[in-house]
Amino acid sequence: MDDRFTPVRLIAALLLLSVLLLWVAMYFHGIPLIGELPGDFEIDIPGGSLYVPLATSVLLSLLLTFVAYAIQSLSRK
């Protein structure tokens, strides 16, 4: 196997996983606890509102980093 294409395959797999998760979240009207964590802020301002999912973003980033690390370590063997 050519090692040049390994990062491209990893990115493609993560992209497909992200699209699948987004489709599931849209179909089931959200995933429990995602967007409702204590560090997620909703600011009401005149004429609209601003939603900042800080804790959810950090949690998903850690999860995707772990998945990427696991895929990378398994592909080296």
PyMOL Python script that loads the backbone (N, CA, C, O; Angstrom):
from pymol import cmd

cmd.read_pdbstr("""\
ATOM      1  N   MET A   1       0.841  -1.180   0.000  1.00  0.00           N
ATOM      2  CA  MET A   1       0.000   0.000   0.000  1.00  0.00           C
ATOM      3  C   MET A   1       0.886   1.243   0.000  1.00  0.00           C
ATOM      4  O   MET A   1       1.924   1.289   0.660  1.00  0.00           O
ATOM      5  N   ASP A   2       0.458   2.225  -0.740  1.00  0.00           N
ATOM      6  CA  ASP A   2       1.221   3.457  -0.862  1.00  0.00           C
ATOM      7  C   ASP A   2       0.945   4.353   0.337  1.00  0.00           C
ATOM      8  O   ASP A   2      -0.213   4.653   0.629  1.00  0.00           O
ATOM      9  N   ASP A   3       1.999   4.788   1.039  1.00  0.00           N
ATOM     10  CA  ASP A   3       1.835   5.602   2.240  1.00  0.00           C
ATOM     11  C   ASP A   3       1.400   7.031   1.944  1.00  0.00           C
ATOM     12  O   ASP A   3       0.971   7.743   2.852  1.00  0.00           O
ATOM     13  N   ARG A   4       1.504   7.463   0.685  1.00  0.00           N
ATOM     14  CA  ARG A   4       1.100   8.831   0.352  1.00  0.00           C
ATOM     15  C   ARG A   4      -0.411   9.014   0.462  1.00  0.00           C
ATOM     16  O   ARG A   4      -0.880  10.121   0.729  1.00  0.00           O
ATOM     17  N   PHE A   5      -1.165   7.962   0.264  1.00  0.00           N
ATOM     18  CA  PHE A   5      -2.616   8.077   0.250  1.00  0.00           C
ATOM     19  C   PHE A   5      -3.251   7.816   1.611  1.00  0.00           C
ATOM     20  O   PHE A   5      -4.466   7.961   1.748  1.00  0.00           O
ATOM     21  N   THR A   6      -2.488   7.446   2.599  1.00  0.00           N
ATOM     22  CA  THR A   6      -3.035   7.159   3.928  1.00  0.00           C
ATOM     23  C   THR A   6      -3.703   8.388   4.553  1.00  0.00           C
ATOM     24  O   THR A   6      -4.823   8.257   5.047  1.00  0.00           O
ATOM     25  N   PRO A   7      -3.081   9.577   4.560  1.00  0.00           N
ATOM     26  CA  PRO A   7      -3.776  10.749   5.119  1.00  0.00           C
ATOM     27  C   PRO A   7      -5.047  11.102   4.337  1.00  0.00           C
ATOM     28  O   PRO A   7      -6.038  11.540   4.921  1.00  0.00           O
ATOM     29  N   VAL A   8      -5.014  10.912   3.034  1.00  0.00           N
ATOM     30  CA  VAL A   8      -6.199  11.210   2.219  1.00  0.00           C
ATOM     31  C   VAL A   8      -7.325  10.247   2.570  1.00  0.00           C
ATOM     32  O   VAL A   8      -8.482  10.658   2.662  1.00  0.00           O
ATOM     33  N   ARG A   9      -7.010   9.000   2.765  1.00  0.00           N
ATOM     34  CA  ARG A   9      -8.028   8.020   3.152  1.00  0.00           C
ATOM     35  C   ARG A   9      -8.579   8.322   4.539  1.00  0.00           C
ATOM     36  O   ARG A   9      -9.776   8.165   4.777  1.00  0.00           O
ATOM     37  N   LEU A  10      -7.728   8.749   5.445  1.00  0.00           N
ATOM     38  CA  LEU A  10      -8.173   9.106   6.785  1.00  0.00           C
ATOM     39  C   LEU A  10      -9.126  10.299   6.735  1.00  0.00           C
ATOM     40  O   LEU A  10     -10.175  10.286   7.378  1.00  0.00           O
ATOM     41  N   ILE A  11      -8.766  11.313   5.983  1.00  0.00           N
ATOM     42  CA  ILE A  11      -9.623  12.490   5.859  1.00  0.00           C
ATOM     43  C   ILE A  11     -10.941  12.119   5.188  1.00  0.00           C
ATOM     44  O   ILE A  11     -11.999  12.595   5.600  1.00  0.00           O
ATOM     45  N   ALA A  12     -10.889  11.280   4.168  1.00  0.00           N
ATOM     46  CA  ALA A  12     -12.117  10.850   3.496  1.00  0.00           C
ATOM     47  C   ALA A  12     -13.015  10.056   4.434  1.00  0.00           C
ATOM     48  O   ALA A  12     -14.233  10.232   4.424  1.00  0.00           O
ATOM     49  N   ALA A  13     -12.426   9.191   5.237  1.00  0.00           N
ATOM     50  CA  ALA A  13     -13.221   8.406   6.185  1.00  0.00           C
ATOM     51  C   ALA A  13     -13.854   9.302   7.244  1.00  0.00           C
ATOM     52  O   ALA A  13     -15.020   9.115   7.592  1.00  0.00           O
ATOM     53  N   LEU A  14     -13.101  10.272   7.759  1.00  0.00           N
ATOM     54  CA  LEU A  14     -13.651  11.196   8.748  1.00  0.00           C
ATOM     55  C   LEU A  14     -14.735  12.082   8.148  1.00  0.00           C
ATOM     56  O   LEU A  14     -15.716  12.406   8.817  1.00  0.00           O
ATOM     57  N   LEU A  15     -14.563  12.474   6.896  1.00  0.00           N
ATOM     58  CA  LEU A  15     -15.581  13.271   6.212  1.00  0.00           C
ATOM     59  C   LEU A  15     -16.867  12.473   6.043  1.00  0.00           C
ATOM     60  O   LEU A  15     -17.957  12.987   6.294  1.00  0.00           O
ATOM     61  N   LEU A  16     -16.744  11.227   5.622  1.00  0.00           N
ATOM     62  CA  LEU A  16     -17.926  10.380   5.482  1.00  0.00           C
ATOM     63  C   LEU A  16     -18.601  10.135   6.828  1.00  0.00           C
ATOM     64  O   LEU A  16     -19.829  10.132   6.916  1.00  0.00           O
ATOM     65  N   LEU A  17     -17.812   9.930   7.867  1.00  0.00           N
ATOM     66  CA  LEU A  17     -18.360   9.745   9.207  1.00  0.00           C
ATOM     67  C   LEU A  17     -19.094  10.999   9.676  1.00  0.00           C
ATOM     68  O   LEU A  17     -20.161  10.905  10.283  1.00  0.00           O
ATOM     69  N   SER A  18     -18.529  12.164   9.398  1.00  0.00           N
ATOM     70  CA  SER A  18     -19.171  13.420   9.780  1.00  0.00           C
ATOM     71  C   SER A  18     -20.490  13.621   9.049  1.00  0.00           C
ATOM     72  O   SER A  18     -21.484  14.031   9.648  1.00  0.00           O
ATOM     73  N   VAL A  19     -20.494  13.329   7.748  1.00  0.00           N
ATOM     74  CA  VAL A  19     -21.727  13.460   6.974  1.00  0.00           C
ATOM     75  C   VAL A  19     -22.783  12.490   7.489  1.00  0.00           C
ATOM     76  O   VAL A  19     -23.957  12.848   7.589  1.00  0.00           O
ATOM     77  N   LEU A  20     -22.380  11.280   7.813  1.00  0.00           N
ATOM     78  CA  LEU A  20     -23.315  10.292   8.341  1.00  0.00           C
ATOM     79  C   LEU A  20     -23.886  10.741   9.688  1.00  0.00           C
ATOM     80  O   LEU A  20     -25.087  10.613   9.925  1.00  0.00           O
ATOM     81  N   LEU A  21     -23.037  11.262  10.564  1.00  0.00           N
ATOM     82  CA  LEU A  21     -23.507  11.755  11.861  1.00  0.00           C
ATOM     83  C   LEU A  21     -24.453  12.937  11.707  1.00  0.00           C
ATOM     84  O   LEU A  21     -25.448  13.031  12.426  1.00  0.00           O
ATOM     85  N   LEU A  22     -24.154  13.835  10.781  1.00  0.00           N
ATOM     86  CA  LEU A  22     -25.048  14.963  10.548  1.00  0.00           C
ATOM     87  C   LEU A  22     -26.389  14.494  10.008  1.00  0.00           C
ATOM     88  O   LEU A  22     -27.432  15.020  10.399  1.00  0.00           O
ATOM     89  N   TRP A  23     -26.376  13.518   9.122  1.00  0.00           N
ATOM     90  CA  TRP A  23     -27.620  12.986   8.570  1.00  0.00           C
ATOM     91  C   TRP A  23     -28.447  12.322   9.667  1.00  0.00           C
ATOM     92  O   TRP A  23     -29.661  12.513   9.733  1.00  0.00           O
ATOM     93  N   VAL A  24     -27.793  11.544  10.526  1.00  0.00           N
ATOM     94  CA  VAL A  24     -28.499  10.891  11.633  1.00  0.00           C
ATOM     95  C   VAL A  24     -29.065  11.939  12.587  1.00  0.00           C
ATOM     96  O   VAL A  24     -30.197  11.800  13.048  1.00  0.00           O
ATOM     97  N   ALA A  25     -28.297  12.984  12.889  1.00  0.00           N
ATOM     98  CA  ALA A  25     -28.765  14.036  13.790  1.00  0.00           C
ATOM     99  C   ALA A  25     -29.965  14.766  13.197  1.00  0.00           C
ATOM    100  O   ALA A  25     -30.893  15.115  13.928  1.00  0.00           O
ATOM    101  N   MET A  26     -29.965  15.003  11.899  1.00  0.00           N
ATOM    102  CA  MET A  26     -31.095  15.668  11.259  1.00  0.00           C
ATOM    103  C   MET A  26     -32.310  14.750  11.217  1.00  0.00           C
ATOM    104  O   MET A  26     -33.435  15.210  11.413  1.00  0.00           O
ATOM    105  N   TYR A  27     -32.108  13.485  10.972  1.00  0.00           N
ATOM    106  CA  TYR A  27     -33.209  12.541  10.849  1.00  0.00           C
ATOM    107  C   TYR A  27     -33.881  12.295  12.195  1.00  0.00           C
ATOM    108  O   TYR A  27     -35.106  12.199  12.273  1.00  0.00           O
ATOM    109  N   PHE A  28     -33.093  12.193  13.238  1.00  0.00           N
ATOM    110  CA  PHE A  28     -33.635  11.917  14.567  1.00  0.00           C
ATOM    111  C   PHE A  28     -33.834  13.184  15.391  1.00  0.00           C
ATOM    112  O   PHE A  28     -34.077  13.094  16.594  1.00  0.00           O
ATOM    113  N   HIS A  29     -33.740  14.343  14.786  1.00  0.00           N
ATOM    114  CA  HIS A  29     -33.952  15.634  15.438  1.00  0.00           C
ATOM    115  C   HIS A  29     -33.022  15.845  16.621  1.00  0.00           C
ATOM    116  O   HIS A  29     -33.448  16.281  17.691  1.00  0.00           O
ATOM    117  N   GLY A  30     -31.786  15.541  16.423  1.00  0.00           N
ATOM    118  CA  GLY A  30     -30.779  15.816  17.435  1.00  0.00           C
ATOM    119  C   GLY A  30     -30.352  14.598  18.225  1.00  0.00           C
ATOM    120  O   GLY A  30     -31.098  13.627  18.360  1.00  0.00           O
ATOM    121  N   ILE A  31     -29.172  14.665  18.729  1.00  0.00           N
ATOM    122  CA  ILE A  31     -28.610  13.612  19.553  1.00  0.00           C
ATOM    123  C   ILE A  31     -28.707  14.080  21.010  1.00  0.00           C
ATOM    124  O   ILE A  31     -28.382  15.232  21.297  1.00  0.00           O
ATOM    125  N   PRO A  32     -29.138  13.230  21.926  1.00  0.00           N
ATOM    126  CA  PRO A  32     -29.274  13.663  23.325  1.00  0.00           C
ATOM    127  C   PRO A  32     -27.962  14.210  23.881  1.00  0.00           C
ATOM    128  O   PRO A  32     -26.890  13.674  23.602  1.00  0.00           O
ATOM    129  N   LEU A  33     -28.052  15.256  24.651  1.00  0.00           N
ATOM    130  CA  LEU A  33     -26.953  15.958  25.324  1.00  0.00           C
ATOM    131  C   LEU A  33     -26.102  16.816  24.397  1.00  0.00           C
ATOM    132  O   LEU A  33     -25.399  17.706  24.877  1.00  0.00           O
ATOM    133  N   ILE A  34     -26.139  16.587  23.100  1.00  0.00           N
ATOM    134  CA  ILE A  34     -25.359  17.423  22.191  1.00  0.00           C
ATOM    135  C   ILE A  34     -26.094  18.752  22.048  1.00  0.00           C
ATOM    136  O   ILE A  34     -27.249  18.788  21.622  1.00  0.00           O
ATOM    137  N   GLY A  35     -25.426  19.830  22.401  1.00  0.00           N
ATOM    138  CA  GLY A  35     -26.034  21.141  22.354  1.00  0.00           C
ATOM    139  C   GLY A  35     -26.710  21.541  23.648  1.00  0.00           C
ATOM    140  O   GLY A  35     -27.253  22.643  23.739  1.00  0.00           O
ATOM    141  N   GLU A  36     -26.694  20.689  24.638  1.00  0.00           N
ATOM    142  CA  GLU A  36     -27.323  20.996  25.924  1.00  0.00           C
ATOM    143  C   GLU A  36     -26.336  20.881  27.078  1.00  0.00           C
ATOM    144  O   GLU A  36     -26.750  20.735  28.228  1.00  0.00           O
ATOM    145  N   LEU A  37     -25.068  20.943  26.799  1.00  0.00           N
ATOM    146  CA  LEU A  37     -24.056  20.824  27.840  1.00  0.00           C
ATOM    147  C   LEU A  37     -23.926  22.144  28.601  1.00  0.00           C
ATOM    148  O   LEU A  37     -24.307  23.193  28.082  1.00  0.00           O
ATOM    149  N   PRO A  38     -23.392  22.103  29.827  1.00  0.00           N
ATOM    150  CA  PRO A  38     -23.306  23.320  30.636  1.00  0.00           C
ATOM    151  C   PRO A  38     -22.462  24.437  30.029  1.00  0.00           C
ATOM    152  O   PRO A  38     -22.678  25.602  30.361  1.00  0.00           O
ATOM    153  N   GLY A  39     -21.527  24.130  29.168  1.00  0.00           N
ATOM    154  CA  GLY A  39     -20.685  25.163  28.570  1.00  0.00           C
ATOM    155  C   GLY A  39     -21.215  25.724  27.269  1.00  0.00           C
ATOM    156  O   GLY A  39     -20.523  26.502  26.612  1.00  0.00           O
ATOM    157  N   ASP A  40     -22.420  25.353  26.878  1.00  0.00           N
ATOM    158  CA  ASP A  40     -23.035  25.883  25.666  1.00  0.00           C
ATOM    159  C   ASP A  40     -23.835  27.130  26.028  1.00  0.00           C
ATOM    160  O   ASP A  40     -24.666  27.110  26.936  1.00  0.00           O
ATOM    161  N   PHE A  41     -23.573  28.200  25.313  1.00  0.00           N
ATOM    162  CA  PHE A  41     -24.179  29.486  25.655  1.00  0.00           C
ATOM    163  C   PHE A  41     -25.201  29.902  24.602  1.00  0.00           C
ATOM    164  O   PHE A  41     -24.991  29.716  23.403  1.00  0.00           O
ATOM    165  N   GLU A  42     -26.296  30.461  25.067  1.00  0.00           N
ATOM    166  CA  GLU A  42     -27.275  31.061  24.171  1.00  0.00           C
ATOM    167  C   GLU A  42     -27.499  32.489  24.652  1.00  0.00           C
ATOM    168  O   GLU A  42     -27.918  32.722  25.785  1.00  0.00           O
ATOM    169  N   ILE A  43     -27.214  33.428  23.779  1.00  0.00           N
ATOM    170  CA  ILE A  43     -27.303  34.843  24.127  1.00  0.00           C
ATOM    171  C   ILE A  43     -28.460  35.443  23.336  1.00  0.00           C
ATOM    172  O   ILE A  43     -28.453  35.430  22.106  1.00  0.00           O
ATOM    173  N   ASP A  44     -29.445  35.963  24.046  1.00  0.00           N
ATOM    174  CA  ASP A  44     -30.572  36.633  23.410  1.00  0.00           C
ATOM    175  C   ASP A  44     -30.259  38.114  23.282  1.00  0.00           C
ATOM    176  O   ASP A  44     -29.999  38.793  24.275  1.00  0.00           O
ATOM    177  N   ILE A  45     -30.286  38.605  22.056  1.00  0.00           N
ATOM    178  CA  ILE A  45     -30.057  40.014  21.789  1.00  0.00           C
ATOM    179  C   ILE A  45     -31.275  40.556  21.045  1.00  0.00           C
ATOM    180  O   ILE A  45     -32.005  39.788  20.418  1.00  0.00           O
ATOM    181  N   PRO A  46     -31.499  41.837  21.103  1.00  0.00           N
ATOM    182  CA  PRO A  46     -32.639  42.396  20.375  1.00  0.00           C
ATOM    183  C   PRO A  46     -32.521  42.093  18.870  1.00  0.00           C
ATOM    184  O   PRO A  46     -31.512  42.404  18.237  1.00  0.00           O
ATOM    185  N   GLY A  47     -33.552  41.492  18.330  1.00  0.00           N
ATOM    186  CA  GLY A  47     -33.554  41.189  16.901  1.00  0.00           C
ATOM    187  C   GLY A  47     -33.004  39.815  16.578  1.00  0.00           C
ATOM    188  O   GLY A  47     -32.864  39.492  15.399  1.00  0.00           O
ATOM    189  N   GLY A  48     -32.686  38.995  17.557  1.00  0.00           N
ATOM    190  CA  GLY A  48     -32.171  37.661  17.262  1.00  0.00           C
ATOM    191  C   GLY A  48     -31.534  37.023  18.469  1.00  0.00           C
ATOM    192  O   GLY A  48     -31.678  37.495  19.597  1.00  0.00           O
ATOM    193  N   SER A  49     -30.835  35.953  18.214  1.00  0.00           N
ATOM    194  CA  SER A  49     -30.124  35.272  19.291  1.00  0.00           C
ATOM    195  C   SER A  49     -28.839  34.684  18.732  1.00  0.00           C
ATOM    196  O   SER A  49     -28.697  34.490  17.525  1.00  0.00           O
ATOM    197  N   LEU A  50     -27.917  34.408  19.623  1.00  0.00           N
ATOM    198  CA  LEU A  50     -26.619  33.853  19.260  1.00  0.00           C
ATOM    199  C   LEU A  50     -26.395  32.604  20.090  1.00  0.00           C
ATOM    200  O   LEU A  50     -26.499  32.642  21.316  1.00  0.00           O
ATOM    201  N   TYR A  51     -26.089  31.498  19.430  1.00  0.00           N
ATOM    202  CA  TYR A  51     -25.843  30.234  20.121  1.00  0.00           C
ATOM    203  C   TYR A  51     -24.391  29.847  19.926  1.00  0.00           C
ATOM    204  O   TYR A  51     -23.923  29.744  18.792  1.00  0.00           O
ATOM    205  N   VAL A  52     -23.667  29.631  21.026  1.00  0.00           N
ATOM    206  CA  VAL A  52     -22.253  29.274  21.002  1.00  0.00           C
ATOM    207  C   VAL A  52     -22.090  27.920  21.695  1.00  0.00           C
ATOM    208  O   VAL A  52     -22.082  27.860  22.925  1.00  0.00           O
ATOM    209  N   PRO A  53     -21.960  26.830  20.928  1.00  0.00           N
ATOM    210  CA  PRO A  53     -21.825  25.502  21.537  1.00  0.00           C
ATOM    211  C   PRO A  53     -20.374  25.193  21.909  1.00  0.00           C
ATOM    212  O   PRO A  53     -19.750  24.325  21.298  1.00  0.00           O
ATOM    213  N   LEU A  54     -19.845  25.885  22.891  1.00  0.00           N
ATOM    214  CA  LEU A  54     -18.436  25.763  23.256  1.00  0.00           C
ATOM    215  C   LEU A  54     -18.104  24.373  23.803  1.00  0.00           C
ATOM    216  O   LEU A  54     -17.182  23.723  23.312  1.00  0.00           O
ATOM    217  N   ALA A  55     -18.832  23.919  24.797  1.00  0.00           N
ATOM    218  CA  ALA A  55     -18.546  22.610  25.409  1.00  0.00           C
ATOM    219  C   ALA A  55     -18.789  21.474  24.419  1.00  0.00           C
ATOM    220  O   ALA A  55     -18.027  20.508  24.382  1.00  0.00           O
ATOM    221  N   THR A  56     -19.842  21.586  23.624  1.00  0.00           N
ATOM    222  CA  THR A  56     -20.123  20.556  22.624  1.00  0.00           C
ATOM    223  C   THR A  56     -19.000  20.488  21.593  1.00  0.00           C
ATOM    224  O   THR A  56     -18.606  19.398  21.178  1.00  0.00           O
ATOM    225  N   SER A  57     -18.487  21.638  21.179  1.00  0.00           N
ATOM    226  CA  SER A  57     -17.396  21.662  20.206  1.00  0.00           C
ATOM    227  C   SER A  57     -16.133  21.015  20.763  1.00  0.00           C
ATOM    228  O   SER A  57     -15.450  20.267  20.063  1.00  0.00           O
ATOM    229  N   VAL A  58     -15.828  21.305  22.017  1.00  0.00           N
ATOM    230  CA  VAL A  58     -14.640  20.712  22.645  1.00  0.00           C
ATOM    231  C   VAL A  58     -14.813  19.197  22.772  1.00  0.00           C
ATOM    232  O   VAL A  58     -13.885  18.440  22.489  1.00  0.00           O
ATOM    233  N   LEU A  59     -15.990  18.759  23.193  1.00  0.00           N
ATOM    234  CA  LEU A  59     -16.253  17.333  23.353  1.00  0.00           C
ATOM    235  C   LEU A  59     -16.163  16.600  22.018  1.00  0.00           C
ATOM    236  O   LEU A  59     -15.540  15.541  21.938  1.00  0.00           O
ATOM    237  N   LEU A  60     -16.770  17.142  20.982  1.00  0.00           N
ATOM    238  CA  LEU A  60     -16.702  16.502  19.667  1.00  0.00           C
ATOM    239  C   LEU A  60     -15.289  16.522  19.093  1.00  0.00           C
ATOM    240  O   LEU A  60     -14.877  15.584  18.411  1.00  0.00           O
ATOM    241  N   SER A  61     -14.550  17.589  19.371  1.00  0.00           N
ATOM    242  CA  SER A  61     -13.168  17.659  18.915  1.00  0.00           C
ATOM    243  C   SER A  61     -12.315  16.580  19.578  1.00  0.00           C
ATOM    244  O   SER A  61     -11.510  15.926  18.914  1.00  0.00           O
ATOM    245  N   LEU A  62     -12.488  16.395  20.876  1.00  0.00           N
ATOM    246  CA  LEU A  62     -11.748  15.339  21.574  1.00  0.00           C
ATOM    247  C   LEU A  62     -12.131  13.953  21.063  1.00  0.00           C
ATOM    248  O   LEU A  62     -11.270  13.089  20.895  1.00  0.00           O
ATOM    249  N   LEU A  63     -13.402  13.746  20.822  1.00  0.00           N
ATOM    250  CA  LEU A  63     -13.874  12.462  20.314  1.00  0.00           C
ATOM    251  C   LEU A  63     -13.305  12.174  18.926  1.00  0.00           C
ATOM    252  O   LEU A  63     -12.825  11.069  18.671  1.00  0.00           O
ATOM    253  N   LEU A  64     -13.355  13.149  18.039  1.00  0.00           N
ATOM    254  CA  LEU A  64     -12.827  12.945  16.688  1.00  0.00           C
ATOM    255  C   LEU A  64     -11.304  12.799  16.690  1.00  0.00           C
ATOM    256  O   LEU A  64     -10.752  12.068  15.867  1.00  0.00           O
ATOM    257  N   THR A  65     -10.620  13.491  17.611  1.00  0.00           N
ATOM    258  CA  THR A  65      -9.171  13.323  17.738  1.00  0.00           C
ATOM    259  C   THR A  65      -8.830  11.909  18.179  1.00  0.00           C
ATOM    260  O   THR A  65      -7.890  11.306  17.661  1.00  0.00           O
ATOM    261  N   PHE A  66      -9.587  11.377  19.134  1.00  0.00           N
ATOM    262  CA  PHE A  66      -9.369  10.010  19.584  1.00  0.00           C
ATOM    263  C   PHE A  66      -9.626   9.009  18.463  1.00  0.00           C
ATOM    264  O   PHE A  66      -8.859   8.061  18.295  1.00  0.00           O
ATOM    265  N   VAL A  67     -10.693   9.209  17.698  1.00  0.00           N
ATOM    266  CA  VAL A  67     -11.008   8.313  16.581  1.00  0.00           C
ATOM    267  C   VAL A  67      -9.901   8.371  15.528  1.00  0.00           C
ATOM    268  O   VAL A  67      -9.478   7.334  15.018  1.00  0.00           O
ATOM    269  N   ALA A  68      -9.433   9.566  15.203  1.00  0.00           N
ATOM    270  CA  ALA A  68      -8.357   9.709  14.215  1.00  0.00           C
ATOM    271  C   ALA A  68      -7.076   9.045  14.706  1.00  0.00           C
ATOM    272  O   ALA A  68      -6.379   8.392  13.928  1.00  0.00           O
ATOM    273  N   TYR A  69      -6.759   9.207  15.993  1.00  0.00           N
ATOM    274  CA  TYR A  69      -5.568   8.579  16.557  1.00  0.00           C
ATOM    275  C   TYR A  69      -5.685   7.059  16.524  1.00  0.00           C
ATOM    276  O   TYR A  69      -4.719   6.364  16.208  1.00  0.00           O
ATOM    277  N   ALA A  70      -6.870   6.544  16.852  1.00  0.00           N
ATOM    278  CA  ALA A  70      -7.076   5.092  16.837  1.00  0.00           C
ATOM    279  C   ALA A  70      -6.951   4.541  15.418  1.00  0.00           C
ATOM    280  O   ALA A  70      -6.332   3.497  15.213  1.00  0.00           O
ATOM    281  N   ILE A  71      -7.524   5.225  14.452  1.00  0.00           N
ATOM    282  CA  ILE A  71      -7.420   4.769  13.063  1.00  0.00           C
ATOM    283  C   ILE A  71      -5.975   4.813  12.599  1.00  0.00           C
ATOM    284  O   ILE A  71      -5.504   3.896  11.927  1.00  0.00           O
ATOM    285  N   GLN A  72      -5.271   5.884  12.960  1.00  0.00           N
ATOM    286  CA  GLN A  72      -3.867   6.006  12.557  1.00  0.00           C
ATOM    287  C   GLN A  72      -3.003   4.927  13.208  1.00  0.00           C
ATOM    288  O   GLN A  72      -2.144   4.348  12.543  1.00  0.00           O
ATOM    289  N   SER A  73      -3.211   4.650  14.476  1.00  0.00           N
ATOM    290  CA  SER A  73      -2.389   3.632  15.147  1.00  0.00           C
ATOM    291  C   SER A  73      -2.711   2.234  14.632  1.00  0.00           C
ATOM    292  O   SER A  73      -1.820   1.388  14.553  1.00  0.00           O
ATOM    293  N   LEU A  74      -3.964   1.977  14.280  1.00  0.00           N
ATOM    294  CA  LEU A  74      -4.309   0.677  13.732  1.00  0.00           C
ATOM    295  C   LEU A  74      -3.784   0.490  12.310  1.00  0.00           C
ATOM    296  O   LEU A  74      -3.479  -0.629  11.898  1.00  0.00           O
ATOM    297  N   SER A  75      -3.681   1.592  11.561  1.00  0.00           N
ATOM    298  CA  SER A  75      -3.215   1.475  10.181  1.00  0.00           C
ATOM    299  C   SER A  75      -1.691   1.292  10.098  1.00  0.00           C
ATOM    300  O   SER A  75      -1.177   0.877   9.060  1.00  0.00           O
ATOM    301  N   ARG A  76      -0.983   1.593  11.163  1.00  0.00           N
ATOM    302  CA  ARG A  76       0.477   1.424  11.169  1.00  0.00           C
ATOM    303  C   ARG A  76       0.876  -0.034  11.349  1.00  0.00           C
ATOM    304  O   ARG A  76       1.987  -0.414  10.981  1.00  0.00           O
ATOM    305  N   LYS A  77      -0.007  -0.857  11.907  1.00  0.00           N
ATOM    306  CA  LYS A  77       0.335  -2.244  12.191  1.00  0.00           C
ATOM    307  C   LYS A  77       0.263  -3.098  10.957  1.00  0.00           C
ATOM    308  O   LYS A  77       0.523  -4.299  11.022  1.00  0.00           O
TER     309      LYS A  77
END
""", "prot")
cmd.dss("prot")
cmd.show_as("cartoon", "prot")
cmd.util.cbc("prot")
cmd.orient("prot")
